[in-house]
Amino acid sequence: MRGFRNDTQYCSFCNKPASEERLLVAGPISNLCICDKCVAVCQSIIDQQNKALTPITMEEVPSPKEFKEYLDQYVIGQDFAKKALSVAVYNHYKRMSVLKKAEKDIKIEKSNVLLIGPTGSGKTLLAKTLAQKLNVPFAIADATTLTEAGYVGEDVENVLLKLINAADGNIAAAERGIIFIDEIDKIGRKSENTSITRDVSGEGVQQALLKIIEGTVASVPPQGGRKHPNQEMLEIDTTNILFILGGAFVGIDKIIEQRTAGKSMGFGSNVGMLNEEEKMNLLNQCTPDDLVKFGIIPELIGRMPITVSLKELTKDDLTRILVEPKNSIINQLKASFEIDDLELDFSEDALEEIAKIAIEQKTGARGLRAICEKLLMDLMYEAPSVKGKKKFTVTKEIVTSKEIPSPEKLLIDQQSA
């Protein structure tokens, strides 16, 4: 092969002519050439493929403590859940680092995880934060959009397509990735008894997920949607894909409470007499039988050996969530108002009052942003119109007051003060 510069020659890949900045390399056939720019692109693709096929070494694997320390920077509370997830992900990495010759004797099975907790307790945030730390493809899917094959909605294989897209189409890399399926409780079957009609968005989806979660070679439509005859499919082996399932499981606490408080419903029954602390610990006593009564089929439960319960967040937890994480809501609001030359501050009792409102609304951490956005709506409207440096402090009185004075007047008063 030989290199040359010739204005009459064009790269057979990008179709750009040779120049002082673009060197062409001729192949065995004289009219076929490739430029140095395209060679660099090809080399990067080859390096990416080789990296995906190279087994992860234990030296590259963060320890469970390192995983948890990273989660602590973004997620407040839920120490048990963070430990369980850190161990599960660490073990997943270990499985990837096992040599093939060792797998002939002992094969380490993956430990899929089921997260149970009330809305706003941090299930999705834990998954998203893990995605920031991991060096493997990571995808988040919603179980509510899935239906049984042949019905309107998405096939379960579309969950795998999200992971393939996260791996930039690299199947080998996707086969060692992690998938988080949220709202898994929404596909619980409607009754413990077998129905004579199809439950296409409930039990049918659970049954379709069984083989994918356990491990199989699945056929995935490249463009998503429904499968069609004679359509070219992507083949992906799910044996080494770690699945994390999460759901609020609203009402499962009543099932656990009835089991733990006794089955008698007459005089002397303890049902409904538990205090708040005992109710928070109910989810930690969840058993497979409780999940079956809720509507999850036993076969799916058996494929999720690790069940982690997230406790309901307290007022102190919510107050810390407002200010402590790196990407906290208050820090985001302050950064947003700084663009309008406004220094925003919150008093301690104002933060506690916002957390109290979130508890009353039963929205958990997810509702904190909505409360703050509604509280500062008028301020966001007025602040850009008031020129000059400004400072505004949110107090408890402002949070609880139904008639807040004009934000522009507050800004001028506090500025002059």
Residue pairs with C-beta under 8 A, 6 or more apart in sequence:
1 25
1 26
1 27
1 28
2 25
2 26
3 23
3 24
3 25
3 26
4 18
4 24
4 26
5 18
5 19
5 20
5 23
5 24
6 18
6 24
7 17
7 18
7 19
8 17
9 17
9 18
9 24
9 26
9 33
10 16
10 17
10 18
10 33
11 17
11 18
11 22
11 24
11 33
11 34
11 35
11 37
11 38
12 32
12 33
12 34
13 34
13 35
13 38
14 35
14 37
14 38
16 22
16 35
16 37
18 24
18 33
18 35
22 35
22 36
22 37
23 35
23 36
24 33
24 34
24 35
24 36
25 33
25 34
25 35
25 36
25 39
26 32
26 33
27 33
27 34
48 168
48 170
49 170
49 172
52 167
52 170
52 172
52 173
53 172
55 96
55 97
55 98
55 99
56 93
56 96
56 97
56 135
56 176
57 97
58 94
58 97
60 135
61 90
61 93
61 94
61 97
62 70
62 90
62 93
62 133
63 90
64 83
64 86
64 87
64 90
65 86
67 82
67 85
67 86
67 89
67 90
67 130
67 133
68 82
68 83
68 86
70 129
70 132
70 133
71 82
71 85
71 86
71 126
71 129
71 130
71 133
72 82
73 325
73 326
74 125
74 129
74 132
74 325
74 326
74 327
75 82
75 122
75 125
75 126
75 129
75 325
76 122
76 317
76 320
76 321
76 324
76 325
77 122
77 311
77 313
77 317
77 320
78 117
78 121
78 122
78 126
78 310
78 311
80 308
80 309
81 115
81 117
81 122
81 126
81 308
81 309
81 310
82 126
84 113
84 306
84 308
85 113
85 126
85 130
85 244
85 308
88 111
88 113
88 242
88 244
88 306
89 130
89 134
89 178
89 242
91 108
91 110
91 111
92 110
92 111
92 178
92 242
93 136
94 108
95 108
95 110
95 240
96 136
96 176
96 240
98 108
110 215
110 239
110 240
110 241
110 242
111 242
111 305
111 306
112 213
112 242
112 243
112 244
112 245
112 303
112 304
112 305
112 306
113 242
113 243
113 244
113 245
113 304
113 306
113 307
113 308
114 184
114 244
114 245
114 246
114 301
114 304
114 306
114 307
114 308
115 123
115 126
115 244
115 245
115 246
115 247
115 308
115 310
116 246
116 247
116 249
116 252
116 283
116 286
116 307
116 308
116 309
116 310
117 123
117 246
117 248
117 249
117 283
117 309
117 310
117 311
117 312
118 248
118 250
118 310
118 312
118 362
118 364
119 248
119 250
119 362
119 363
119 364
119 366
120 313
120 358
120 363
120 364
120 365
120 366
120 367
121 310
121 311
121 312
121 313
121 364
121 365
122 310
122 313
122 365
123 182
123 246
123 247
123 248
123 310
124 140
124 180
124 182
124 246
125 365
127 138
127 140
127 180
127 182
127 244
127 246
128 140
130 138
130 178
131 138
131 140
134 178
136 173
136 176
136 177
136 178
137 163
137 164
137 166
137 167
137 170
137 173
137 174
137 176
137 177
137 178
138 163
138 166
138 177
138 178
138 179
138 180
139 159
139 162
139 163
139 165
139 166
139 177
139 178
139 179
139 180
140 162
140 179
140 180
140 182
141 158
141 159
141 162
141 179
141 180
141 181
141 182
142 181
142 182
142 183
143 181
143 182
143 183
143 184
143 186
143 187
143 205
143 247
144 183
144 186
144 187
144 201
145 153
145 154
146 153
146 154
146 155
146 156
146 158
146 159
146 187
146 201
146 205
146 208
147 153
147 154
147 155
147 200
147 201
147 204
147 205
148 198
148 200
148 201
148 204
148 205
148 207
148 208
149 155
149 156
149 208
149 227
151 200
151 201
151 204
153 200
153 201
154 224
154 225
155 208
155 221
155 226
155 227
156 205
156 208
156 209
156 212
157 212
157 218
157 219
157 220
157 221
157 227
158 220
158 221
158 224
158 225
159 179
159 181
159 212
160 174
160 179
160 212
160 218
160 220
160 236
160 238
160 241
161 220
161 221
161 222
161 224
161 234
162 179
163 174
163 177
163 179
163 236
163 241
164 170
164 171
164 174
164 220
164 234
164 236
166 174
166 177
167 173
167 174
167 177
171 234
171 235
171 236
174 236
174 241
175 236
175 237
175 238
175 239
175 240
175 241
176 240
176 241
177 241
177 242
178 241
178 242
178 243
178 244
179 241
179 242
179 243
179 244
180 244
180 245
180 246
181 209
181 243
181 244
181 245
181 246
182 246
182 247
183 246
183 247
183 248
184 245
184 246
184 247
184 296
185 247
185 248
185 249
185 250
185 252
185 294
185 295
185 296
186 247
187 201
187 202
187 203
187 205
187 206
188 202
188 294
188 295
188 296
189 195
189 199
189 202
189 203
189 206
189 295
189 296
189 297
190 199
190 202
190 295
191 295
192 292
192 293
192 295
195 203
198 204
202 295
203 295
203 297
206 296
206 297
206 299
206 300
207 297
207 299
209 300
210 299
210 300
210 303
211 218
212 218
212 238
213 238
213 243
213 300
213 303
213 304
214 303
215 237
215 238
215 239
215 240
216 237
216 238
216 239
217 235
217 236
217 237
217 238
218 235
218 236
218 237
218 238
219 227
219 233
219 234
219 235
220 233
220 234
220 235
220 236
221 227
221 228
221 231
221 233
221 234
222 232
222 233
222 234
227 233
243 304
245 304
249 291
249 294
251 294
252 283
252 286
252 290
252 291
252 294
253 279
253 282
253 283
255 290
255 293
255 294
256 282
256 283
256 285
256 286
256 287
256 290
257 271
257 272
257 274
257 279
257 282
258 271
259 287
259 289
259 290
260 282
260 285
261 269
261 270
261 271
261 273
261 274
262 269
262 270
262 271
265 271
274 282
279 312
280 311
280 312
281 311
283 309
283 310
283 311
284 309
284 311
286 307
286 309
288 298
288 301
288 302
291 301
292 298
292 301
312 364
313 321
313 364
313 365
314 359
315 352
315 355
315 356
315 359
316 355
317 365
318 354
318 355
318 358
318 359
318 364
318 365
318 368
319 351
319 352
319 354
319 355
321 328
321 329
321 365
321 368
322 328
322 329
322 330
322 346
322 351
322 354
322 355
322 368
323 330
323 331
323 346
323 351
329 368
329 369
329 372
330 346
330 351
330 372
333 344
333 372
333 376
334 343
334 344
337 343
337 344
337 379
337 383
337 392
338 344
340 383
340 384
340 390
341 387
341 388
341 389
341 390
342 383
342 390
342 391
342 392
342 411
343 389
343 390
343 391
343 392
344 392
344 393
344 394
345 391
345 392
345 393
345 394
346 393
346 394
347 393
347 394
347 395
347 396
349 395
349 396
350 394
350 395
350 396
350 398
350 399
352 396
353 396
353 399
353 400
354 368
354 371
354 372
354 375
354 399
355 368
357 367
357 371
357 399
358 364
358 365
358 367
358 368
358 371
361 367
361 371
363 370
375 394
375 398
375 399
376 394
378 404
378 406
378 407
379 392
379 407
381 407
382 406
382 407
382 408
382 411
383 390
383 392
383 407
383 411
385 408
386 408
386 411
386 412
388 415
389 415
390 411
390 414
390 415
391 411
391 414
391 415
392 407
392 410
392 411
392 414
393 414
398 404
